[in-house]
Amino acid sequence: MAAKDTLTEAVQVEFSNELLSPPELLHARSRNHKIPVKGQKDFLLSGSEQQRAALQKSLDEHWTLVAEERVERLGNLVNAEWIPEEKLVKLQTPAGKFWQTMGFSDRGKQCLLPEEALYLMECGSVQVFYQDLPLSIQEGYEQFLSPETVTLHQYQVFGHLKRLGYVVNRFDPSTVPTLYERQLNLPLPRNKQTKHLKRKHGNSPLGSRLFNKSHCDKRSTLPVEETKPAQQCEGEIMTVDPRLDQTAPDQAKTEQNPQDELMEFNTDLDRAPRRNWWTDTSSQVQHTLGQHTSARPWDFSCIRFPDLGSSRAGHACLAAPDPKLLPGALQVGECEVTPWLRKLNLKAERLSRREWERQRERDRYHRDINNDREVRRCRNWAEYLELMEKRRSHQFKKRPAHLWEQDVIPLAQPGQCDSHRDLLEQVSVIQSSDLLHGASRLPPSEQWRICFNVYQPDTVADFKKSHPGKPYTRMCVCSFDGPVPDLLVMKQLSFQSGDVPVTFAVVDHGDISFYCFKEFKLPTDIY
Amino acid sequence: MDRENRAGERGVETLRNGNAAAERREEDGARTESDRDPDTERRISISFCGGAPFLWRAGDIKRAREEDGVVGALVGCLARQPRQNVRLGRPLEVLQEEACLLLERRRAAAVQHKDNQKNEGSRLKAVQVYQARLERSYEEQCHLALEDKKAVLQRVMNEEQNDHSGNGGTEQAVRERLSSLEKNFCFPRSAMAVQLCTARAGFGHCPEEFSFLSTDWPMPRDERSETRFRVYRDLRRKGFYLTSAGKFGGDYLVYPGDPLRFHSHFIALCLSMDEQSPLCDILAIARLGSNVKKTVLLCSPRDLSDGEVEGEVVYSSLQWSGMV
């Protein structure tokens, strides 16, 4: 404005005309708290006296409501101070009931975020001072709301939801549990929530975070190319895609594909020594293969099945774990198991006749994997995986060569499908994709971000700021003047939100509409 | 105005600019509706927050609605019952077009608060004024509360006397309480009522605000907003009330009377004369309109060079015509 000072003129604003006198202040305490009912609207302007009177009555009520000023007992007000440098409001007197769902403590000081403070000012709970003078609500709007804190639109959505009783927090992407954490049902670390208020809304590279988090070898200093196969192998250990081998059977076997490499045996005696639970000394098969995968921390050929409990276990010592697998400076030596074994009851189990029969009954339908001779012969995970692989490929042996050993192969194999649905899925060339497909690799958007976590009003009673739990929904604020979110944005936001739905709050000149996009699965009636 | 007079009688000092305000008020009183001079009358102040025009004072909001048909939308918590969304309170967010019209008619001034209070001395002075005002308010409220209590006891006493039931004991007790009240009355500071101002109260922070001319308008005036404004102005001239129609997919909802009492009749869609619009869009919004019992109006301002004087804006609506 400084440059345009020549164009400006001072305007006298009547400050005093909305200030109440002491008698008016006292009188305001006993004023009516009811809101007049609006009544049915008319469609046509009839010009009748009745209609005119009804309008006048509505208008009179309207102006009474609009002109009313907030008057509170001094004792009911919480005093606070606006700190523009930190964009925070610090409380000077103890917080009220609102503290259960709003505010946070910073170095022993109770603080409110600007939007919380402004809302509480509007509710007549908090009086905010700046330079020892009280701020009006107008000043609150003009000073607290900015692109660095929350924008006007965001505040309007915040206020709308707060008035409806929802608990509303700022959203911080780093507090969303990763897919891995959700699968394990891991509780959120406490500090994550309490600290998040101080953190900036940085766009953390979410994709890589998820990947790193879900594998424990985050600390390993290995280059990415080296760790990746290992990770893949770990993550997909049970779901190795059979089609991979189907399409390129020779390739997979002959090439030194890192994935296969891992499945190779490694019987270097230093690394996977002597005996273990699954094998007898007599039936031990010696494999000697050159590939040494010592560089990879998760080398399945080296991770042995532990052998405790067995009376046949000759040695009473567990080898020291590979230091590469241990976090930080942790040192773990050999573990003497003899004292532990002494504590175990090693006597053979004696079953009564009835128990015996019951077990046999059970075994008829349930095959214990330990009873499988071939499985027992495996000495480590790699051998076990190899066995499983061998069995799987055995199924495909009888396939006619002219069909299967060419570039183009059938999409399905007879006997492989149990139902129409299975078959249709196998022959579908274009896979159907879901909303989250590939979303983890998308970079976070600059323009679109989630603003608030919203918790339902009925959870307020036992809401804890330190453990807010899973939100009911998350809010993304936009306006009718701006663009419509495209599929890319939807993917990013719903991926960022995890398993919580995202709602779009569209602000239109003070009027707010809420929309959400739901993935729709077309119904199929083929089974 | 009434309030101010009462305050004057009680000797409450109006703030800094009290004198000027009082003078202006006299002018207001002398002037009648018919000879309003836009240059001398007090203008409605529009202040901007996040690019949106806001009216903060109840008086401004009322004048804008009654004299200029500016409806806008209340967006704040209602003072009386803040925690509900059925009726909202100040501030009033107005449409850009409403603000433009008020400025064009010189009925309003866009006001920007200028924080030029860098001076520690003047700040301290302002704080002193505020504290003194608070103290005075406390004393007066204390006095008023005592009077209130006395009046209640007095009334009880009178009733007793008129009762003639001969029970002098209660009358005596009330008389005693009345005299002890005189000595022991205590009005705790926490019971004092304070006002949380809605509009800028000018507690010495900075009593001046500055208007800026429409060349400094915070929103750029592009072709689209120009179209919208001309449609708005024309519909307003025809006596309709308008609000935003975002959730109906249009530009304005058009009401025959005050939206407080009437349903809207039309959804206005502003299109410039030469704008191409896909037929399916028109069909979609016409369908939507008939679903909510409103007529969709396509509004296009006429080219200014046309020279026709029939009307500034051309209105058309779509109607299904059944051919049997």
Interface residues (C-beta under 8 A of the other chain):
Chain A: M1 K4 L7 T8 E9 A10 V11 Q12 V13 E14 F15 S16 N17 E18 L19 L20 S21 P22 P23 E24 L25 L26 A28 R29 R31 N32 H33 I35 K38 K41 D42 F43 L44 L45 Q51 A54 L55 S58 L59 H62 W63 L65 V66 A67 E68 E69 R70 V71 E72 R73 L74 G75 N76 L77 Y119 M121 E122 C123 G124 Q127 Q131 D132 L133 P134 S136 I137 Q138 E139 Y141 E142 L145 T151 L152 H153 Q156 G159 H160 K162 R163 L164 G165 F480 V506 D508 H509 G510 D511 S513
Chain B: R3 E4 R6 A7 R10 V12 T14 L15 N17 G18 A20 A21 R24 R42 R43 S45 S47 C49 G50 G51 A52 F54 W56 R57 A58 G59 I61 K62 G72 A73 L74 V75 G76 C77 L78 A79 R80 Q81 P82 R83 Q84 N85 V86 R87 G89 R90 P91 E93 L95 A109 V111 Q112 H113 K114 R123 A126 V127 Y130 R136 S137 E140 Q141 L144 A145 D148 P188 R189 S190 A191 M192 A193 V194 Q195 L196 C197 T198 A199 R200 A201 G202 F203 G204 H205 P207 E208 E209 F210 S211 F212 L213 T215 D216 T243 S244 G246 K247 P256 G257 D258 L260 R261 F262 H263 H265
